[in-house]
Amino acid sequence: MIGTDQLVIHALEEDRGSGDHTSLATIPGSFHGKAALTAREKGVISGIEMAVKVFKTTDPSLDVSVRINDGDMVQSGDLILTVQGPTASLLQGERVALNFLQRLSGIATTTRQYVDAIEDFPSRILDTRKTTPLFRELEKKAVRDGGATNHRMGLYDMVMIKDNHIDFAGSIANAINAVTSYLKKRELDIPVEIEVRTFSELNQVLSHGKVDRIMLDNFSPEDLIIAVNQVDKQYETEASGGITLKNIRDYAASNVDFISVGALTHHIKSLDMSLNAMA
């Protein structure tokens, strides 16, 4: 797994290439300056550590003063951080720092909207694996900064028996039995979740058992209420598929344990920010 230090280094190399010729041409190397990074709209901040790391990797002599923490709500005009030092270095790090901070804050902001929408229900919001390649750790942290809970981090920390696994295995019973045998043989203690698409499949899981959570995929809000009551807390329940801000309260009304929303990380708008010179 690539670490955040390497991500920053590669991002800066991608942007800089053979050199920031604009800054090198227009700004004498002896010039020093100070700039303020501010929010241009309301939202939740995430990615402060990455922004600081970008500036310090660009030039260790840059002084970064953080005014807002990850998870904090900001309003338009709020000061997030200031950075001062060699002007050319400051400008070389500007766009990469903003790219990290704006995207991650967009995820945190979108997540908070979903969390707030059902704050009076017991259901918890989950993310999915629909993340930007190599950015999963950062994007899932942004989800936590927004107040939601992470689903599995990858293929390794939970068994997730989905429709394709069931179809290729031949049946729900075959898939569950194979997973039970596999985990026992390898002495793995990780949770098992299975996806069901119909009440018939739900009944098969309830008859067979040996799982920790049942994902009710693309159930209507009305059917979800029936399904959650049918499970009757024998297993954790999770709703997935077709869930938006407009209808999430209808799903939460079922008292399902978890609601997974892929849009938290793959269908978001970056939070608008700017970095401007200070006098």
N, C-alpha and C positions, 0 to 999 in steps of 0.2 A: 504494500500500500504506500503510495507516494505521500510524503509528509507535507505539512503546510510550508515549511522552509523551502522545499523544492518547488512547490507550486508557485511561490512568490518569485523565486529565481527564474523559473521558466517564463512566467508571465512578463517579468521585466525584460528578459532577453527577447521575447517575442515582439515587444513594443519598441525596444530600443534599436535592435538590429545593429547596424554599423555605427550608430550614434544618433543622439538628438541634435541633428544639424541645425535646426531652427534656434534652439537655445544657445548652442555653441557659437552660432553666427551673430546673434543679437545681444547676448548678455555676457559682459566681461566676467571671467572666472572669479574675480575678487568681489563681485556684488553679493550682498546678503539681503534677504528679505523675510517677510512674515506673511502668512496667509491664514485665513479662517475658513474652515469647512463647515457649512451650515445646511440645515434642512430647508427645502423649498416647499414641502408639504407635510401634512400630519402623517405620522407613522411610528413604527416600532424599530428601534435600532438593533442591528446585528452585524458583526464583522469588524468591530473596533480593533481587535487584536491583529487582524489581517492588514488593516489600513496602516497601523503603526509599524508592522513588520515590513511593509512595502517601503515606507519612507526610510526606516533605519537600514534596510538592505541596500537601498539606493545610495545612501550616504549616512554612515554612522554618526556623523557630526550634526545631522539634523535633530533639532529639539522638538519633540511632539508632546503637546499638553492635551490630555483627554478631559473633556467636560461632561460627557454622557457615557453611560455604561450600556452594554448589551442588555436588551430586554426593556430598556426605558422607552417611554412614549415621548415623542417630540412633536412640536408644532412648527409650522412654517416660520422660518427666521431664527430658530433655536441654534445656538452654537454647539457643534459636536466636538470639534477639536481645533487646535491651532498648531501650525508647524512653522518653524523658522530656522534659518541657516543659509547656506549657499543657494542663491536663487535658481541657478541652473539645475541643481540636484532636486530642489523642491518641485520644479516643473516636470522633471523627468519621472518623478514618482506619482504625480497628480492623477493621471488617467487610470493607472492600474489600481491605485488605492480606491478611487471612486468606483471603479468597476466591481471590485469585491464588495465594498460597503453598500452600494446601491442595490445590487442583486440580492445580497443576503438580507438586507433590511426590507426589501420587497417581500421576501418569503416570510419573514417574521411578522410583517404588517398584515399580509393575507391570512396567515395563521391566526393572528389575534382576532380578526374579523369573524372567523369561524368559531373560535372559542367563545367570544362574547355573545354570539348568536344563540348559543345553547347553554349559557351559564347557569340557568335555573333548572337544568336537567342533569341527571347523574352521568350521562354518556360522556366518554372522553374521546377527543379528536386524535386520530393517528395519521401519520404520513405514510408514504409507500416507498418502493424502490425506484420510482420514476424521478431519478435525480440526474444532474449533469455528470457525465463520466469524470471521475477523479475528484469531484466536488462533493461527494456524498457526505463525508464527515462534516464539512462546513454547512451544507444545506440542512442536514438533520439537526445540527446545533441551532441554526436559525429557527427551525420549527420549535425547538424547546424554548428559545428566547421569546417566541410568540405565544408560549403558554400551552402548547400541545405536547403529546407524547410520541416518542419514536416507535414505529413498528420495528420489524427486524432490520438490522443493519445490512445484512446480505444473505447469501444462500447458506451461511454456515451457523447462524445462531438461532434458527428456528426451522422446523420442518413445516413446509407450507404445501399441502397436497391440493393442487389446483385441478381445474377441469381436464387439462391435457394429461396430467399424471394419472387421473382416474380413467380416462379414456384409453390410454396406452396400457395401463395395468389390467384393464378388462372389467373392473368393477370397484365400487367403494370398498367392499370387504377385502378384495385382493390388495388394494393400495394400502389400507390400514394395516393389514397383516404383514405386508412387506416392510413397512416402516417400523413396526414393533420389533420385528426380527432384526432389522438392520441396526437399530439403536441398541438393542440388547447385546448383539454380537460385538459392537464397537464400544460398548460401555459409555454411550453418550447420554448425557442428561440435559436435553434441550426440549422446549415445548413443541407440541404438535398441533397444528391448525389444519382444518380441512374446509374446502370451499364446497358449498352446495348451491344448486341452481333452482331446485324445485322442492316441493313438500315431500315428494317421493324420495328424493335423495336425503333430505333431512331425516325422514323416518328410518332410512337405512343406517345412517350414522348413529342415531339414537339407539337403535337396536344393537349395533356392533360395539360402540363405545371406543375406549382406548385413545381418545384425543383430549386436548386441553381446551381448544376453542373451535367454534364453528363460525365460518364466514358465510353470511347469507348474502349471496351475490345477486344484485339486480332484483331484489324483492321490492315490491311497491311498499309504501309506508303502511298501507292497510294490511298487506300480507306479513309485513315485518312484525307487526303487533301480535298476530296469530302465532308466528314462528317463535318469537321470544317467549311467549306464554307457554308454548309447547315444550320448549327446552327447559323451562321452569328452573333455571339456575343450576342445572346439572353440569353445564359447561359454560365457559365464557362465550359471549356472542359478539359478533362484529358485523356491521352493515357496510356494504361496499357497492359501488356502481351507480352512476347517474346522480350523485349527491352534489348539490350546489348550495350557495348561500341562500338562494330563494326557497329551497325545500328542506334544508337540513333540520329545521325544527319539527317538521312532520316525521322525520326519521327518529329524532331524539325522543319524541313522544312515546315511542315503543319501550323506552328504558333499556334499549340495547346497551351492552357494556361499552363497546367501542364503535366509532364511525371512522372509517378510513377514507381519506380524500387525496387523490393523486394530484389535484390541482394546487395543493400547497407548494409543491416544488416544480411542477412542469408547466404551469399555466398562470404565471404571476407577472405583475408589472413592477419593474424596479422603482425604488423610492427615489424621488428627485432630490438631488443635492447639488451644491456648487462649492468650488474652492476659489476664493477671491483674495487678492492682495490686500493687506492691511497697511494703513499709513504708519 
